Amino acid sequence: MQLTKIEPDDFTSFLKSVNKIKNDYEQTLALTWFYMYARFRISQKEFKDIYSVDGRNDGGIDCFFAEGNTFYIIQSKYHEQSIRESIDNIKNELQKIVKTIIGENTNNKAADFINSLRRDLNNDKSYLEIIWLTTNEVSNKVKRESQVYLESFARKYKWEISAEINFIDRFALEGVIYDIKHGYVPHTGKKTLPIETGEYMHVGKDRNNIECIVCNVKAKELLSWFNNANEINTYLQKNVRESVGDKSPINKAIKKSFKDDPLLFWYKHNGIIIFADWLEIDRDKSILTVRNPQIVNGGQTVTQLYKAYDLSRNLNNPAKILTRIYRLPYEDSETYKRSIDIIAALNSQNKIKSSDLHSTDPRQVMIENRLDELGTPYRYFRKRGDKGKVSSPYNIFMTRLALYYYVCNFKKPDEGVAGEIESFFEEDKRYNDSFPEQHIKKSIGHDINHIIFNYVECWNLYFLFRRKFSYELSDRQLEYFNYVVWYVLVDVYQQLQNWKEKYFLSGRFEWLEFIDSPEFISGIIKYSKKRYIHYISILPKRELEPRNFYKSVDARNKFIKNSGSPREFNANLNKSYSLYKKHNK
């Protein structure tokens, strides 16, 4: 089984990538794994060894997955050209699947899964979701007819399990691709909320194609979505901020109000905002159904309410919460910009920074994923919050990285002294300079000149100077450290790029080990001592405010005129590298 990893920008580029695969069977495999990884975070090895059961006599089951009381059967069909899916084709495959479930067909690879499913067919608290995964289009009429057809089997065989067919067609795949780019995976699935007559308002689609439902729901019904506190994080992927912690006075007040005065909770709270792929109200049953809900405003509230709910298990708590649910169409960049506008407006009364709004930008998610690909301790933190609060040589913060990389790459140490971090997220040009999309999107491969390595290098050097180099300085020299360090940082970063291109011939793993080694640190410190003294010397003797000079363009120009000694740097680092090789044979 040969699997191809695909990182598409949109549905068209997805088709283009899969069409390069010549084998029809492997094209369908690529589609199936793409979805399984997005929805369930199934690794390539797990997919190959366990869940993929496609082949001759597969009984209509190409892939399967079980989670808790929910059983997933995936029937996938890849087509190079999208056409309308026929109801006859779907009915034919549903017949195969049902026959496999009742034992008339076989799929030996999925035998254990099928046996588990059979044991739960009469359990009304269990769910069977048949996922029809296709690059074709499926009309709403065909979707309804397919569900009715599946329900006819459930009645015929007297199943108590809740059975549903979920179509992931070409339009739904656009949503999956969008979610992967923005880091909104794994999906949260289909969820329901009971609503009371007279306590909801449905706002139909306007010219922006946004649909909204405003309703009152019992807090306990919303909290029942989560099996544990950690699971809530899956629903906060579009939330631009992390939790501020349990000790916050506001969070303490939320829990107290919920526990001690639940009937007044609604009046004291602004409510929560949810984005969803799809929503529907069953007015006869008074049930609101949403698919893939994400809490974009009110994450703190839900987190704290769950802790109070989980602690007391007061299932009869009558507290209600005002809930607004938006269904936004998937239009990639337009949807992202629209969602950012809505989130910013909804948070206008709270302190929210431009950097918060950029934390869900696809390129930020991709940086996080690229660093994970390296298989090193480096971790990327896009959001403010209590998780990973302390930056370190291995904890890279998005906000500070914008400044460090910009300063190093564009030879502007004066900008580092000024330290105006938020400007990199308020001005599009500065943001794009720090996070150039075309460079971030490139696959890493074996290229140690990839921008991800540049990010690691400037971050690594900054902490080297802060935590190692500063101890090598006299008290007099330390007086200028907060200003001069930026000039040394840029000098060393630029020299390192030239040295790497000229002398380093090994792979990425050795490079990352080398720049973290004692030999590298020693060589950098030795070179930097002389450069530090030089950059102190460019300060005019009559300057009373060193910071004013070092954050000026005049200082930058003096730096550029004499910004390093390549011969001395290369000699020091060549020696460091030789020692590193000798010590790591």
C-alpha positions as CSV (number, residue, x, y, z in Angstrom):
1,M,0.0,0.0,0.0
2,Q,1.5,3.3,-1.2
3,L,0.2,6.5,0.5
4,T,0.8,10.0,-0.8
5,K,0.7,13.0,1.6
6,I,-1.3,15.8,0.1
7,E,-1.3,19.5,1.3
8,P,-3.8,21.2,-1.0
9,D,-4.8,24.9,-1.0
10,D,-8.3,24.2,-2.4
11,F,-10.3,21.4,-4.0
12,T,-8.8,22.1,-7.4
13,S,-5.3,21.6,-6.2
14,F,-6.4,18.5,-4.3
15,L,-7.6,16.9,-7.5
16,K,-4.5,18.0,-9.3
17,S,-2.3,16.3,-6.6
18,V,-4.3,13.1,-6.5
19,N,-4.6,12.9,-10.3
20,K,-0.8,12.6,-10.4
21,I,-1.2,9.1,-8.8
22,K,-1.6,6.8,-11.7
23,N,-3.3,3.9,-9.9
24,D,-7.1,4.2,-9.4
25,Y,-6.9,2.2,-6.2
26,E,-4.2,4.4,-4.7
27,Q,-6.1,7.5,-5.7
28,T,-9.0,6.4,-3.6
29,L,-6.6,5.4,-0.8
30,A,-5.1,9.0,-0.9
31,L,-8.6,10.5,-0.6
32,T,-9.6,8.2,2.3
33,W,-6.4,8.7,4.3
34,F,-6.6,12.5,3.7
35,Y,-10.1,12.5,5.3
36,M,-9.3,10.0,8.1
37,Y,-6.3,12.0,9.2
38,A,-8.3,15.3,9.1
39,R,-11.3,13.9,11.0
40,F,-9.7,11.4,13.4
41,R,-6.0,12.1,13.3
42,I,-5.3,8.6,12.1
43,S,-1.6,8.2,11.4
44,Q,-0.3,6.6,8.2
45,K,0.8,3.5,10.0
46,E,-2.5,3.0,11.8
47,F,-4.4,3.6,8.5
48,K,-2.3,1.0,6.7
49,D,-2.2,-1.6,9.5
50,I,-5.7,-1.3,11.0
51,Y,-8.4,0.8,9.5
52,S,-8.1,0.5,5.7
53,V,-9.9,-2.6,4.6
54,D,-10.6,-1.7,1.0
55,G,-10.3,-4.4,-1.7
56,R,-12.2,-7.1,-3.5
57,N,-15.2,-8.5,-1.5
58,D,-14.9,-5.7,1.1
59,G,-18.7,-5.8,1.7
60,G,-19.0,-2.0,1.0
61,I,-16.6,-1.1,3.8
62,D,-13.4,0.7,2.6
63,C,-12.4,1.9,6.0
64,F,-13.7,1.9,9.5
65,F,-13.2,3.6,12.9
66,A,-14.8,3.2,16.3
67,E,-14.8,5.9,19.0
68,G,-16.7,5.5,22.2
69,N,-20.3,4.5,21.3
70,T,-20.0,5.6,17.7
71,F,-19.1,3.3,14.8
72,Y,-17.9,4.8,11.5
73,I,-18.0,3.0,8.2
74,I,-16.3,4.8,5.3
75,Q,-17.3,4.2,1.7
76,S,-15.0,6.2,-0.6
77,K,-15.0,7.0,-4.3
78,Y,-12.4,9.0,-6.1
79,H,-13.3,10.5,-9.5
80,E,-10.9,12.6,-11.6
81,Q,-13.9,14.6,-12.9
82,S,-16.7,15.6,-10.5
83,I,-20.2,14.6,-11.6
84,R,-23.6,14.2,-9.9
85,E,-23.7,11.1,-7.7
86,S,-26.6,8.8,-8.5
87,I,-29.0,7.5,-5.9
88,D,-28.9,4.0,-7.5
89,N,-25.1,3.8,-6.9
90,I,-25.5,4.8,-3.3
91,K,-28.4,2.3,-2.7
92,N,-26.3,-0.5,-4.2
93,E,-23.4,0.2,-1.7
94,L,-25.8,0.6,1.2
95,Q,-27.2,-2.8,0.4
96,K,-23.7,-4.3,0.5
97,I,-22.9,-2.6,3.9
98,V,-26.1,-3.8,5.5
99,K,-25.5,-7.3,4.3
100,T,-22.1,-7.2,5.8
101,I,-23.5,-6.0,9.1
102,I,-26.1,-8.8,9.2
103,G,-23.6,-11.4,8.1
104,E,-24.6,-12.1,4.5
105,N,-21.4,-10.5,3.2
106,T,-17.9,-10.7,4.6
107,N,-15.0,-8.3,5.2
108,N,-12.4,-10.4,7.0
109,K,-10.1,-7.4,7.7
110,A,-13.0,-5.7,9.5
111,A,-14.3,-8.7,11.4
112,D,-13.7,-7.5,14.9
113,F,-15.2,-4.1,14.1
114,I,-18.3,-5.7,12.6
115,N,-18.7,-8.0,15.6
116,S,-18.6,-5.0,18.0
117,L,-21.1,-3.1,15.9
118,R,-23.5,-6.1,15.8
119,R,-23.4,-6.2,19.6
120,D,-24.6,-2.6,19.7
121,L,-27.3,-2.7,17.1
122,N,-30.0,-2.9,19.7
123,N,-28.4,-0.2,21.9
124,D,-30.3,3.1,21.4
125,K,-27.4,5.1,23.0
126,S,-25.0,4.0,20.2
127,Y,-24.5,5.6,16.8
128,L,-23.7,4.3,13.3
129,E,-22.4,6.8,10.9
130,I,-21.8,5.7,7.3
131,I,-19.6,8.3,5.6
132,W,-20.0,8.5,1.9
133,L,-16.7,10.1,0.8
134,T,-16.5,11.2,-2.8
135,T,-15.2,13.9,-5.1
136,N,-18.5,13.9,-6.9
137,E,-21.4,16.2,-6.0
138,V,-24.4,14.9,-4.0
139,S,-27.7,16.8,-4.2
140,N,-29.8,17.4,-1.2
141,K,-32.6,15.3,-2.7
142,V,-30.2,12.3,-3.0
143,K,-29.0,12.9,0.5
144,R,-32.6,12.7,1.9
145,E,-33.5,9.7,-0.2
146,S,-30.3,7.9,1.0
147,Q,-31.1,8.5,4.6
148,V,-34.7,7.3,4.1
149,Y,-33.3,4.2,2.4
150,L,-30.9,3.5,5.3
151,E,-33.7,4.0,7.9
152,S,-35.8,1.4,6.0
153,F,-33.1,-1.2,6.8
154,A,-33.0,-0.1,10.4
155,R,-36.8,-0.7,10.7
156,K,-36.6,-3.9,8.8
157,Y,-34.0,-5.4,11.1
158,K,-35.3,-3.6,14.2
159,W,-32.1,-1.8,15.0
160,E,-32.2,0.5,18.0
161,I,-28.9,2.1,17.1
162,S,-29.1,5.6,15.6
163,A,-28.0,5.2,12.0
164,E,-27.1,8.0,9.6
165,I,-25.4,8.5,6.3
166,N,-23.1,11.5,6.2
167,F,-22.0,12.8,2.7
168,I,-18.6,14.3,2.3
169,D,-18.8,15.3,-1.3
170,R,-16.7,17.8,-3.2
171,F,-18.2,20.8,-1.5
172,A,-17.8,19.3,2.0
173,L,-14.2,18.4,1.0
174,E,-13.6,22.1,0.4
175,G,-14.5,22.5,4.1
176,V,-12.2,19.8,5.2
177,I,-9.3,21.4,3.2
178,Y,-10.1,24.7,4.7
179,D,-10.1,23.2,8.2
180,I,-6.7,21.6,7.7
181,K,-5.2,24.8,6.5
182,H,-6.5,26.6,9.6
183,G,-5.7,23.9,12.0
184,Y,-9.4,23.1,12.8
185,V,-8.9,19.4,13.1
186,P,-9.9,16.9,14.4
187,H,-13.5,17.7,13.6
188,T,-16.1,17.8,16.4
189,G,-18.8,15.9,14.5
190,K,-22.6,16.3,14.7
191,K,-24.1,17.7,17.9
192,T,-27.6,18.4,19.1
193,L,-29.2,20.8,21.5
194,P,-32.8,20.7,22.8
195,I,-34.5,24.1,22.4
196,E,-37.8,25.4,23.8
197,T,-40.6,26.8,21.7
198,G,-40.5,30.6,21.8
199,E,-36.8,30.7,22.9
200,Y,-35.1,30.8,19.6
201,M,-34.8,33.0,16.5
202,H,-33.7,31.8,13.1
203,V,-32.0,34.5,10.9
204,G,-32.0,33.2,7.3
205,K,-29.2,33.6,4.8
206,D,-28.5,37.2,3.7
207,R,-26.5,38.4,0.7
208,N,-23.3,37.3,2.6
209,N,-24.7,33.8,2.7
210,I,-24.4,33.7,6.5
211,E,-27.1,31.9,8.5
212,C,-27.7,32.3,12.2
213,I,-29.7,30.9,15.1
214,V,-30.0,32.8,18.4
215,C,-31.4,30.6,21.2
216,N,-31.5,29.9,24.9
217,V,-30.1,26.5,25.8
218,K,-29.7,24.8,29.1
219,A,-26.0,24.9,30.0
220,K,-26.0,21.2,31.0
221,E,-27.1,20.2,27.5
222,L,-24.2,22.1,26.0
223,L,-21.8,20.6,28.6
224,S,-23.0,17.1,27.7
225,W,-21.1,17.4,24.4
226,F,-17.8,16.8,26.3
227,N,-16.7,13.5,27.8
228,N,-13.9,15.3,29.8
229,A,-12.3,18.7,30.3
230,N,-9.5,18.1,27.8
231,E,-12.0,17.4,25.0
232,I,-13.2,21.0,25.2
233,N,-10.0,22.1,23.5
234,T,-11.2,20.4,20.3
235,Y,-14.1,22.8,20.3
236,L,-11.9,25.9,20.8
237,Q,-9.7,25.6,17.7
238,K,-11.2,28.7,16.2
239,N,-11.1,30.6,19.4
240,V,-8.2,33.1,19.2
241,R,-7.2,32.9,22.9
242,E,-6.3,30.2,25.3
243,S,-7.7,29.9,28.9
244,V,-6.4,32.5,31.3
245,G,-6.6,30.0,34.1
246,D,-8.8,29.0,37.1
247,K,-7.5,31.8,39.4
248,S,-9.0,34.6,37.3
249,P,-11.7,36.6,39.3
250,I,-14.0,36.4,36.3
251,N,-13.7,32.6,36.0
252,K,-14.3,32.2,39.7
253,A,-17.4,34.3,39.4
254,I,-18.7,32.3,36.5
255,K,-18.5,29.0,38.5
256,K,-20.0,30.6,41.6
257,S,-22.9,32.0,39.6
258,F,-23.6,28.7,37.9
259,K,-23.5,26.7,41.1
260,D,-25.1,29.1,43.6
261,D,-27.6,31.1,41.6
262,P,-28.3,29.3,38.3
263,L,-31.6,31.0,37.6
264,L,-29.9,34.3,37.4
265,F,-26.9,33.0,35.4
266,W,-28.5,34.0,32.0
267,Y,-28.9,37.6,33.1
268,K,-25.3,37.9,34.3
269,H,-23.7,36.5,31.2
270,N,-23.3,37.7,27.6
271,G,-23.6,34.3,26.1
272,I,-21.5,32.3,23.7
273,I,-20.8,32.3,20.0
274,I,-20.5,29.1,17.9
275,F,-19.4,28.8,14.3
276,A,-20.6,25.6,12.4
277,D,-20.4,24.0,9.0
278,W,-24.1,23.3,8.9
279,L,-27.1,23.8,11.1
280,E,-30.8,22.7,11.1
281,I,-33.8,23.0,13.4
282,D,-36.3,20.2,13.7
283,R,-39.3,22.3,14.9
284,D,-41.4,19.2,15.5
285,K,-38.9,17.7,17.9
286,S,-37.5,21.0,19.1
287,I,-34.0,19.9,18.3
288,L,-31.2,22.1,17.0
289,T,-28.5,20.1,15.1
290,V,-25.1,21.5,14.2
291,R,-22.1,19.9,12.5
292,N,-18.5,20.6,13.5
293,P,-19.3,23.3,16.1
294,Q,-16.4,25.6,17.2
295,I,-16.8,28.0,20.1
296,V,-15.3,31.3,19.0
297,N,-16.4,33.4,21.9
298,G,-17.2,32.1,25.4
299,G,-14.5,29.5,25.6
300,Q,-13.6,30.7,29.1
301,T,-17.2,30.3,30.1
302,V,-17.6,26.8,28.8
303,T,-14.4,25.7,30.3
304,Q,-15.3,27.0,33.8
305,L,-18.9,25.8,33.6
306,Y,-17.7,22.3,32.7
307,K,-15.4,22.2,35.8
308,A,-18.3,23.2,38.0
309,Y,-20.6,20.7,36.3
310,D,-18.0,17.9,36.3
311,L,-17.2,18.5,40.0
312,S,-20.8,18.4,41.3
313,R,-22.5,16.5,38.5
314,N,-25.6,18.6,39.2
315,L,-27.5,17.3,36.3
316,N,-30.6,19.2,37.2
317,N,-29.0,22.6,37.2
318,P,-31.5,24.8,35.4
319,A,-29.0,27.5,34.3
320,K,-29.5,28.7,30.7
321,I,-27.1,30.4,28.4
322,L,-27.7,32.7,25.4
323,T,-26.2,31.0,22.3
324,R,-25.6,32.3,18.9
325,I,-24.7,29.9,16.1
326,Y,-23.4,31.1,12.8
327,R,-23.1,29.0,9.7
328,L,-20.5,30.4,7.4
329,P,-20.0,29.1,3.9
330,Y,-16.6,27.8,3.0
331,E,-14.9,30.2,0.6
332,D,-11.4,29.8,1.9
333,S,-9.6,33.1,2.3
334,E,-12.9,35.1,2.1
335,T,-14.3,32.9,4.9
336,Y,-11.2,33.4,7.0
337,K,-11.4,37.2,6.6
338,R,-15.1,37.2,7.3
339,S,-14.7,35.1,10.4
340,I,-11.8,37.3,11.7
341,D,-14.1,40.4,11.2
342,I,-16.8,38.7,13.2
343,I,-14.5,37.5,16.0
344,A,-12.9,41.0,16.3
345,A,-16.3,42.6,16.6
346,L,-17.6,40.1,19.1
347,N,-14.5,40.7,21.2
348,S,-14.6,44.5,20.9
349,Q,-15.4,45.0,24.6
350,N,-12.5,42.8,25.7
351,K,-8.9,43.4,25.2
352,I,-8.0,41.5,22.0
353,K,-4.8,42.2,20.1
354,S,-4.1,42.0,16.4
355,S,-1.8,39.1,17.0
356,D,-4.7,37.2,18.7
357,L,-6.7,37.5,15.4
358,H,-3.7,36.2,13.4
359,S,-3.3,33.2,15.6
360,T,-5.6,31.1,13.4
361,D,-4.1,32.2,10.1
362,P,-3.3,29.1,8.0
363,R,0.3,30.1,7.7
364,Q,0.6,30.1,11.5
365,V,-0.9,26.6,11.6
366,M,1.5,25.5,9.0
367,I,4.5,26.8,10.9
368,E,3.3,24.8,13.9
369,N,2.9,21.7,11.7
370,R,6.3,22.3,10.0
371,L,8.1,22.5,13.4
372,D,6.3,19.3,14.5
373,E,7.6,17.6,11.3
374,L,11.2,18.2,12.5
375,G,10.7,15.7,15.3
376,T,12.6,17.9,17.7
377,P,11.7,19.6,21.0
378,Y,10.8,22.9,19.3
379,R,7.1,23.8,19.8
380,Y,5.2,26.7,18.4
381,F,2.7,28.7,20.4
382,R,0.3,30.8,18.3
383,K,-2.1,31.9,21.1
384,R,-1.8,33.8,24.3
385,G,-2.6,31.8,27.4
386,D,-1.4,29.7,30.3
387,K,-0.1,26.8,28.2
388,G,3.5,27.3,27.4
389,K,3.5,30.7,29.0
390,V,7.3,30.9,29.4
391,S,9.3,31.2,26.2
392,S,12.5,29.2,26.1
393,P,15.0,28.0,23.5
394,Y,12.4,25.4,22.5
395,N,9.1,27.2,23.1
396,I,8.7,29.6,20.1
397,F,6.1,32.3,20.5
398,M,4.5,33.6,17.3
399,T,4.4,37.3,18.5
400,R,8.1,37.4,19.3
401,L,9.2,35.4,16.3
402,A,7.7,38.0,14.0
403,L,10.1,40.6,15.5
404,Y,13.2,38.3,15.8
405,Y,13.0,37.1,12.2
406,Y,12.2,40.5,10.7
407,V,15.1,42.1,12.5
408,C,17.5,39.4,11.5
409,N,16.4,38.9,7.9
410,F,16.1,42.5,6.9
411,K,19.1,43.7,8.9
412,K,17.2,46.1,11.0
413,P,18.5,45.9,14.6
414,D,17.0,49.3,15.4
415,E,13.5,47.7,15.1
416,G,14.5,45.2,17.7
417,V,15.5,48.0,20.1
418,A,12.1,49.7,19.4
419,G,10.4,46.4,20.1
420,E,7.0,47.3,18.6
421,I,5.8,43.7,18.3
422,E,2.1,44.4,17.7
423,S,2.9,46.5,14.6
424,F,3.9,43.2,12.8
425,F,0.3,42.1,13.2
426,E,-1.4,45.5,12.6
427,E,0.3,46.2,9.2
428,D,-0.1,43.7,6.4
429,K,3.3,44.4,4.8
430,R,5.2,43.8,8.0
431,Y,3.2,40.7,8.8
432,N,3.8,39.3,5.3
433,D,7.5,40.2,5.6
434,S,7.8,38.2,8.8
435,F,5.6,35.3,7.6
436,P,5.9,35.1,3.8
437,E,3.3,32.6,2.8
438,Q,5.0,31.2,-0.3
439,H,8.1,30.3,1.7
440,I,6.2,28.7,4.6
441,K,4.1,26.6,2.2
442,K,7.2,25.0,0.7
443,S,7.7,21.4,1.8
444,I,10.8,21.0,4.0
445,G,12.4,17.9,2.6
446,H,16.1,18.1,3.1
447,D,16.4,21.8,2.6
448,I,18.1,23.4,5.6
449,N,17.6,26.8,4.0
450,H,13.8,26.5,4.4
451,I,12.4,29.4,6.3
452,I,11.4,27.1,9.2
453,F,15.2,26.6,9.9
454,N,15.7,30.4,9.7
455,Y,13.0,30.8,12.3
456,V,14.7,28.2,14.5
457,E,18.1,29.9,14.0
458,C,17.1,33.4,14.9
459,W,15.1,32.2,17.9
460,N,18.0,29.9,19.0
461,L,20.6,32.8,18.7
462,Y,18.4,35.2,20.6
463,F,18.3,32.9,23.6
464,L,22.0,32.1,23.3
465,F,22.8,35.8,23.7
466,R,20.3,36.2,26.5
467,R,21.2,33.2,28.6
468,K,24.8,32.4,27.7
469,F,26.6,35.4,26.1
470,S,25.4,38.0,28.7
471,Y,27.4,36.2,31.4
472,E,30.6,36.8,29.4
473,L,30.2,40.6,29.7
474,S,31.5,43.1,32.3
475,D,29.1,45.2,34.3
476,R,30.0,48.2,32.2
477,Q,29.3,46.3,29.0
478,L,26.0,45.0,30.4
479,E,24.6,48.6,30.7
480,Y,24.1,48.6,26.9
481,F,23.0,44.9,26.5
482,N,19.3,45.5,25.8
483,Y,20.3,47.7,22.7
484,V,23.6,46.3,21.5
485,V,22.4,42.6,21.6
486,W,20.2,43.3,18.6
487,Y,23.1,44.4,16.5
488,V,25.2,41.4,17.5
489,L,22.2,39.1,16.8
490,V,21.7,40.4,13.2
491,D,25.5,40.3,12.6
492,V,25.7,36.6,13.7
493,Y,22.5,35.6,11.9
494,Q,23.7,36.9,8.6
495,Q,27.1,35.4,9.0
496,L,25.5,32.1,9.9
497,Q,23.4,32.0,6.7
498,N,26.5,32.6,4.6
499,W,28.6,30.0,6.5
500,K,25.8,27.4,6.2
501,E,25.5,27.8,2.5
502,K,29.3,27.7,1.9
503,Y,30.5,25.0,4.4
504,F,27.7,22.8,5.7
505,L,27.0,19.8,3.6
506,S,25.1,17.4,5.9
507,G,21.4,17.0,6.6
508,R,18.8,18.8,8.6
509,F,19.1,16.7,11.8
510,E,22.8,17.2,12.1
511,W,22.2,20.9,11.5
512,L,19.7,21.2,14.3
513,E,22.0,19.2,16.6
514,F,25.0,21.4,15.8
515,I,23.3,24.7,16.5
516,D,22.3,23.4,19.9
517,S,25.7,22.0,20.7
518,P,28.3,23.4,23.2
519,E,30.8,23.6,20.3
520,F,28.5,25.9,18.4
521,I,27.7,28.1,21.4
522,S,31.4,28.4,22.2
523,G,32.3,29.5,18.7
524,I,29.5,32.0,18.5
525,I,30.4,33.6,21.9
526,K,34.0,33.9,20.9
527,Y,33.2,35.8,17.7
528,S,30.4,37.9,19.3
529,K,32.6,39.4,22.1
530,K,34.6,41.5,19.6
531,R,31.5,42.5,17.7
532,Y,29.7,43.5,20.8
533,I,32.6,45.9,21.7
534,H,32.5,47.3,18.2
535,Y,28.8,48.0,18.3
536,I,29.2,49.8,21.7
537,S,31.8,52.0,20.0
538,I,29.4,53.3,17.4
539,L,27.4,55.1,20.1
540,P,28.2,58.9,20.0
541,K,30.1,59.9,23.1
542,R,27.7,62.8,23.8
543,E,24.6,60.7,23.5
544,L,22.8,60.8,26.8
545,E,20.0,58.3,25.9
546,P,21.6,55.2,24.3
547,R,18.2,53.7,23.5
548,N,17.3,56.7,21.4
549,F,20.4,56.2,19.3
550,Y,20.3,52.4,18.9
551,K,16.6,52.5,17.7
552,S,17.5,55.1,15.1
553,V,18.1,54.7,11.3
554,D,21.4,56.4,11.9
555,A,22.6,53.5,14.1
556,R,21.3,51.0,11.5
557,N,23.3,52.8,8.7
558,K,26.5,52.7,10.8
559,F,25.9,49.0,11.5
560,I,25.4,48.2,7.8
561,K,28.7,49.9,6.9
562,N,30.7,47.6,9.1
563,S,28.4,44.7,10.0
564,G,30.7,41.8,10.5
565,S,33.9,40.0,9.8
566,P,33.2,37.0,7.6
567,R,36.8,35.7,7.7
568,E,36.8,35.7,11.5
569,F,33.3,34.2,11.8
570,N,34.1,31.4,9.3
571,A,37.3,30.5,11.1
572,N,35.6,30.3,14.5
573,L,32.6,28.3,13.2
574,N,34.8,25.9,11.1
575,K,36.8,25.1,14.3
576,S,33.5,24.7,16.2
577,Y,32.1,22.3,13.6
578,S,35.3,20.3,13.5
579,L,35.2,19.8,17.2
580,Y,31.5,18.9,17.0
581,K,32.3,16.2,14.4
582,K,35.1,14.9,16.5
583,H,33.0,14.7,19.6
584,N,30.1,13.0,17.9
585,K,31.7,10.3,15.8
